[in-house]
């Protein structure tokens, strides 16, 4: 997701996106624990995306 896409999301959409990304990260971590996944950098990218979503959520909640 690009920065512009994240900024365009509403608070409810941010909550939904965060929960979806957390589930995806959990699946990646489980898959990586069982057997090494093909691209382990996806785990790092997912964590960073979750952090970006939380940052934008905090900014939008502070504005309101």
Backbone as XML, in Angstrom:
<?xml version="1.0"?>
<chain id="A" units="angstrom">
  <residue number="1" name="UNK">
    <atom name="N" x="0.835" y="-1.184" z="0.000"/>
    <atom name="CA" x="0.000" y="0.000" z="0.000"/>
    <atom name="C" x="0.875" y="1.241" z="0.000"/>
  </residue>
  <residue number="2" name="UNK">
    <atom name="N" x="0.472" y="2.174" z="-0.799"/>
    <atom name="CA" x="1.209" y="3.426" z="-0.858"/>
    <atom name="C" x="0.696" y="4.386" z="0.203"/>
  </residue>
  <residue number="3" name="UNK">
    <atom name="N" x="1.510" y="5.400" z="0.477"/>
    <atom name="CA" x="1.169" y="6.381" z="1.505"/>
    <atom name="C" x="-0.143" y="7.087" z="1.175"/>
  </residue>
  <residue number="4" name="UNK">
    <atom name="N" x="-0.360" y="7.391" z="-0.099"/>
    <atom name="CA" x="-1.588" y="8.070" z="-0.505"/>
    <atom name="C" x="-2.810" y="7.177" z="-0.271"/>
  </residue>
  <residue number="5" name="UNK">
    <atom name="N" x="-2.648" y="5.881" z="-0.503"/>
    <atom name="CA" x="-3.752" y="4.943" z="-0.283"/>
    <atom name="C" x="-4.114" y="4.886" z="1.193"/>
  </residue>
  <residue number="6" name="UNK">
    <atom name="N" x="-3.101" y="4.883" z="2.050"/>
    <atom name="CA" x="-3.337" y="4.819" z="3.490"/>
    <atom name="C" x="-4.030" y="6.090" z="3.967"/>
  </residue>
  <residue number="7" name="UNK">
    <atom name="N" x="-3.591" y="7.256" z="3.478"/>
    <atom name="CA" x="-4.180" y="8.524" z="3.896"/>
    <atom name="C" x="-5.637" y="8.645" z="3.446"/>
  </residue>
  <residue number="8" name="UNK">
    <atom name="N" x="-6.004" y="7.960" z="2.363"/>
    <atom name="CA" x="-7.368" y="8.051" z="1.838"/>
    <atom name="C" x="-8.360" y="7.209" z="2.637"/>
  </residue>
  <residue number="9" name="UNK">
    <atom name="N" x="-7.877" y="6.307" z="3.484"/>
    <atom name="CA" x="-8.758" y="5.421" z="4.242"/>
    <atom name="C" x="-9.409" y="6.154" z="5.412"/>
  </residue>
  <residue number="10" name="UNK">
    <atom name="N" x="-10.633" y="5.746" z="5.733"/>
    <atom name="CA" x="-11.314" y="6.305" z="6.901"/>
    <atom name="C" x="-10.858" y="5.540" z="8.138"/>
  </residue>
  <residue number="11" name="UNK">
    <atom name="N" x="-11.303" y="5.985" z="9.310"/>
    <atom name="CA" x="-10.908" y="5.353" z="10.569"/>
    <atom name="C" x="-11.392" y="3.899" z="10.610"/>
  </residue>
  <residue number="12" name="UNK">
    <atom name="N" x="-12.636" y="3.668" z="10.183"/>
    <atom name="CA" x="-13.168" y="2.303" z="10.184"/>
    <atom name="C" x="-12.403" y="1.415" z="9.211"/>
  </residue>
  <residue number="13" name="UNK">
    <atom name="N" x="-12.081" y="1.956" z="8.053"/>
    <atom name="CA" x="-11.320" y="1.189" z="7.071"/>
    <atom name="C" x="-9.915" y="0.884" z="7.587"/>
  </residue>
  <residue number="14" name="UNK">
    <atom name="N" x="-9.333" y="1.828" z="8.329"/>
    <atom name="CA" x="-8.014" y="1.585" z="8.912"/>
    <atom name="C" x="-8.071" y="0.442" z="9.918"/>
  </residue>
  <residue number="15" name="UNK">
    <atom name="N" x="-9.102" y="0.417" z="10.746"/>
    <atom name="CA" x="-9.257" y="-0.671" z="11.712"/>
    <atom name="C" x="-9.378" y="-2.016" z="10.997"/>
  </residue>
  <residue number="16" name="UNK">
    <atom name="N" x="-10.178" y="-2.052" z="9.934"/>
    <atom name="CA" x="-10.354" y="-3.291" z="9.172"/>
    <atom name="C" x="-9.038" y="-3.726" z="8.525"/>
  </residue>
  <residue number="17" name="UNK">
    <atom name="N" x="-8.328" y="-2.773" z="7.956"/>
    <atom name="CA" x="-7.069" y="-3.082" z="7.287"/>
    <atom name="C" x="-6.024" y="-3.579" z="8.283"/>
  </residue>
  <residue number="18" name="UNK">
    <atom name="N" x="-5.986" y="-2.981" z="9.474"/>
    <atom name="CA" x="-5.042" y="-3.405" z="10.506"/>
    <atom name="C" x="-5.327" y="-4.840" z="10.921"/>
  </residue>
  <residue number="19" name="UNK">
    <atom name="N" x="-6.589" y="-5.161" z="11.139"/>
    <atom name="CA" x="-6.911" y="-6.528" z="11.557"/>
    <atom name="C" x="-6.591" y="-7.531" z="10.451"/>
  </residue>
  <residue number="20" name="UNK">
    <atom name="N" x="-6.835" y="-7.164" z="9.203"/>
    <atom name="CA" x="-6.519" y="-8.061" z="8.092"/>
    <atom name="C" x="-5.007" y="-8.276" z="7.980"/>
  </residue>
  <residue number="21" name="UNK">
    <atom name="N" x="-4.246" y="-7.200" z="8.129"/>
    <atom name="CA" x="-2.785" y="-7.319" z="8.034"/>
    <atom name="C" x="-2.219" y="-8.117" z="9.203"/>
  </residue>
  <residue number="22" name="UNK">
    <atom name="N" x="-2.810" y="-7.967" z="10.386"/>
    <atom name="CA" x="-2.347" y="-8.738" z="11.539"/>
    <atom name="C" x="-2.576" y="-10.229" z="11.310"/>
  </residue>
  <residue number="23" name="UNK">
    <atom name="N" x="-3.730" y="-10.578" z="10.737"/>
    <atom name="CA" x="-3.996" y="-11.981" z="10.435"/>
    <atom name="C" x="-3.006" y="-12.510" z="9.400"/>
  </residue>
  <residue number="24" name="UNK">
    <atom name="N" x="-2.717" y="-11.701" z="8.394"/>
    <atom name="CA" x="-1.751" y="-12.097" z="7.365"/>
    <atom name="C" x="-0.365" y="-12.294" z="7.977"/>
  </residue>
  <residue number="25" name="UNK">
    <atom name="N" x="0.026" y="-11.405" z="8.873"/>
    <atom name="CA" x="1.328" y="-11.513" z="9.530"/>
    <atom name="C" x="1.396" y="-12.773" z="10.382"/>
  </residue>
  <residue number="26" name="UNK">
    <atom name="N" x="0.315" y="-13.080" z="11.077"/>
    <atom name="CA" x="0.283" y="-14.282" z="11.904"/>
    <atom name="C" x="0.431" y="-15.534" z="11.032"/>
  </residue>
  <residue number="27" name="UNK">
    <atom name="N" x="-0.241" y="-15.558" z="9.893"/>
    <atom name="CA" x="-0.122" y="-16.695" z="8.974"/>
    <atom name="C" x="1.307" y="-16.827" z="8.453"/>
  </residue>
  <residue number="28" name="UNK">
    <atom name="N" x="1.920" y="-15.688" z="8.117"/>
    <atom name="CA" x="3.299" y="-15.708" z="7.634"/>
    <atom name="C" x="4.248" y="-16.239" z="8.710"/>
  </residue>
  <residue number="29" name="UNK">
    <atom name="N" x="4.050" y="-15.788" z="9.942"/>
    <atom name="CA" x="4.913" y="-16.241" z="11.032"/>
    <atom name="C" x="4.761" y="-17.731" z="11.279"/>
  </residue>
  <residue number="30" name="UNK">
    <atom name="N" x="3.523" y="-18.240" z="11.242"/>
    <atom name="CA" x="3.310" y="-19.668" z="11.431"/>
    <atom name="C" x="3.953" y="-20.460" z="10.299"/>
  </residue>
  <residue number="31" name="UNK">
    <atom name="N" x="3.764" y="-19.997" z="9.072"/>
    <atom name="CA" x="4.339" y="-20.698" z="7.928"/>
    <atom name="C" x="5.863" y="-20.693" z="8.000"/>
  </residue>
  <residue number="32" name="UNK">
    <atom name="N" x="6.418" y="-19.593" z="8.461"/>
    <atom name="CA" x="7.876" y="-19.480" z="8.562"/>
    <atom name="C" x="8.414" y="-20.355" z="9.694"/>
  </residue>
  <residue number="33" name="UNK">
    <atom name="N" x="7.634" y="-20.540" z="10.745"/>
    <atom name="CA" x="8.071" y="-21.384" z="11.857"/>
    <atom name="C" x="8.092" y="-22.854" z="11.453"/>
  </residue>
  <residue number="34" name="UNK">
    <atom name="N" x="7.136" y="-23.271" z="10.642"/>
    <atom name="CA" x="7.057" y="-24.665" z="10.217"/>
    <atom name="C" x="8.159" y="-24.980" z="9.220"/>
  </residue>
  <residue number="35" name="UNK">
    <atom name="N" x="8.242" y="-24.173" z="8.192"/>
    <atom name="CA" x="9.304" y="-24.321" z="7.205"/>
    <atom name="C" x="9.616" y="-22.940" z="6.654"/>
  </residue>
  <residue number="36" name="UNK">
    <atom name="N" x="10.866" y="-22.656" z="6.377"/>
    <atom name="CA" x="11.217" y="-21.309" z="5.911"/>
    <atom name="C" x="10.425" y="-20.914" z="4.665"/>
  </residue>
  <residue number="37" name="UNK">
    <atom name="N" x="9.832" y="-19.717" z="4.717"/>
    <atom name="CA" x="9.065" y="-19.257" z="3.566"/>
    <atom name="C" x="10.021" y="-18.754" z="2.499"/>
  </residue>
  <residue number="38" name="UNK">
    <atom name="N" x="9.507" y="-18.668" z="1.289"/>
    <atom name="CA" x="10.335" y="-18.322" z="0.136"/>
    <atom name="C" x="10.940" y="-16.922" z="0.256"/>
  </residue>
  <residue number="39" name="UNK">
    <atom name="N" x="10.129" y="-15.962" z="0.722"/>
    <atom name="CA" x="10.610" y="-14.587" z="0.837"/>
    <atom name="C" x="10.364" y="-14.083" z="2.263"/>
  </residue>
  <residue number="40" name="UNK">
    <atom name="N" x="11.328" y="-14.243" z="3.166"/>
    <atom name="CA" x="11.108" y="-13.813" z="4.550"/>
    <atom name="C" x="10.993" y="-12.301" z="4.720"/>
  </residue>
  <residue number="41" name="UNK">
    <atom name="N" x="11.358" y="-11.538" z="3.709"/>
    <atom name="CA" x="11.218" y="-10.081" z="3.796"/>
    <atom name="C" x="9.747" y="-9.665" z="3.831"/>
  </residue>
  <residue number="42" name="UNK">
    <atom name="N" x="8.843" y="-10.554" z="3.415"/>
    <atom name="CA" x="7.417" y="-10.247" z="3.475"/>
    <atom name="C" x="6.966" y="-10.034" z="4.905"/>
  </residue>
  <residue number="43" name="UNK">
    <atom name="N" x="7.602" y="-10.715" z="5.859"/>
    <atom name="CA" x="7.261" y="-10.542" z="7.273"/>
    <atom name="C" x="7.596" y="-9.121" z="7.706"/>
  </residue>
  <residue number="44" name="UNK">
    <atom name="N" x="8.770" y="-8.653" z="7.347"/>
    <atom name="CA" x="9.190" y="-7.296" z="7.711"/>
    <atom name="C" x="8.292" y="-6.260" z="7.048"/>
  </residue>
  <residue number="45" name="UNK">
    <atom name="N" x="7.971" y="-6.464" z="5.768"/>
    <atom name="CA" x="7.111" y="-5.524" z="5.054"/>
    <atom name="C" x="5.728" y="-5.451" z="5.694"/>
  </residue>
  <residue number="46" name="UNK">
    <atom name="N" x="5.219" y="-6.596" z="6.124"/>
    <atom name="CA" x="3.912" y="-6.636" z="6.756"/>
    <atom name="C" x="3.926" y="-5.884" z="8.086"/>
  </residue>
  <residue number="47" name="UNK">
    <atom name="N" x="4.980" y="-6.086" z="8.882"/>
    <atom name="CA" x="5.094" y="-5.370" z="10.159"/>
    <atom name="C" x="5.160" y="-3.865" z="9.936"/>
  </residue>
  <residue number="48" name="UNK">
    <atom name="N" x="5.908" y="-3.448" z="8.937"/>
    <atom name="CA" x="6.034" y="-2.013" z="8.658"/>
    <atom name="C" x="4.713" y="-1.423" z="8.181"/>
  </residue>
  <residue number="49" name="UNK">
    <atom name="N" x="3.965" y="-2.186" z="7.377"/>
    <atom name="CA" x="2.670" y="-1.703" z="6.912"/>
    <atom name="C" x="1.710" y="-1.533" z="8.084"/>
  </residue>
  <residue number="50" name="UNK">
    <atom name="N" x="1.724" y="-2.471" z="9.013"/>
    <atom name="CA" x="0.876" y="-2.367" z="10.200"/>
    <atom name="C" x="1.247" y="-1.113" z="10.992"/>
  </residue>
  <residue number="51" name="UNK">
    <atom name="N" x="2.527" y="-0.843" z="11.136"/>
    <atom name="CA" x="2.974" y="0.350" z="11.856"/>
    <atom name="C" x="2.521" y="1.618" z="11.138"/>
  </residue>
  <residue number="52" name="UNK">
    <atom name="N" x="2.586" y="1.630" z="9.816"/>
    <atom name="CA" x="2.136" y="2.794" z="9.060"/>
    <atom name="C" x="0.635" y="3.020" z="9.247"/>
  </residue>
  <residue number="53" name="UNK">
    <atom name="N" x="-0.112" y="1.909" z="9.241"/>
    <atom name="CA" x="-1.559" y="2.020" z="9.437"/>
    <atom name="C" x="-1.887" y="2.558" z="10.832"/>
  </residue>
  <residue number="54" name="UNK">
    <atom name="N" x="-1.181" y="2.071" z="11.848"/>
    <atom name="CA" x="-1.399" y="2.564" z="13.207"/>
    <atom name="C" x="-1.029" y="4.042" z="13.316"/>
  </residue>
  <residue number="55" name="UNK">
    <atom name="N" x="0.028" y="4.457" z="12.656"/>
    <atom name="CA" x="0.436" y="5.861" z="12.687"/>
    <atom name="C" x="-0.646" y="6.749" z="12.087"/>
  </residue>
  <residue number="56" name="UNK">
    <atom name="N" x="-1.164" y="6.346" z="10.938"/>
    <atom name="CA" x="-2.215" y="7.132" z="10.294"/>
    <atom name="C" x="-3.485" y="7.132" z="11.137"/>
  </residue>
  <residue number="57" name="UNK">
    <atom name="N" x="-3.804" y="6.012" z="11.763"/>
    <atom name="CA" x="-4.978" y="5.924" z="12.632"/>
    <atom name="C" x="-4.848" y="6.887" z="13.806"/>
  </residue>
  <residue number="58" name="UNK">
    <atom name="N" x="-3.688" y="6.929" z="14.414"/>
    <atom name="CA" x="-3.453" y="7.829" z="15.542"/>
    <atom name="C" x="-3.592" y="9.290" z="15.101"/>
  </residue>
  <residue number="59" name="UNK">
    <atom name="N" x="-3.056" y="9.626" z="13.933"/>
    <atom name="CA" x="-3.148" y="10.988" z="13.451"/>
    <atom name="C" x="-4.606" y="11.380" z="13.202"/>
  </residue>
  <residue number="60" name="UNK">
    <atom name="N" x="-5.361" y="10.481" z="12.618"/>
    <atom name="CA" x="-6.770" y="10.802" z="12.323"/>
    <atom name="C" x="-7.586" y="10.910" z="13.608"/>
  </residue>
  <residue number="61" name="UNK">
    <atom name="N" x="-7.295" y="10.063" z="14.601"/>
    <atom name="CA" x="-8.029" y="10.126" z="15.855"/>
    <atom name="C" x="-7.680" y="11.395" z="16.631"/>
  </residue>
  <residue number="62" name="UNK">
    <atom name="N" x="-6.456" y="11.857" z="16.541"/>
    <atom name="CA" x="-6.045" y="13.080" z="17.242"/>
    <atom name="C" x="-6.651" y="14.321" z="16.591"/>
  </residue>
  <residue number="63" name="UNK">
    <atom name="N" x="-6.898" y="14.265" z="15.291"/>
    <atom name="CA" x="-7.504" y="15.401" z="14.593"/>
    <atom name="C" x="-8.970" y="15.566" z="14.974"/>
  </residue>
  <residue number="64" name="UNK">
    <atom name="N" x="-9.621" y="14.452" z="15.243"/>
    <atom name="CA" x="-11.066" y="14.504" z="15.538"/>
    <atom name="C" x="-11.352" y="14.986" z="16.947"/>
  </residue>
</chain>
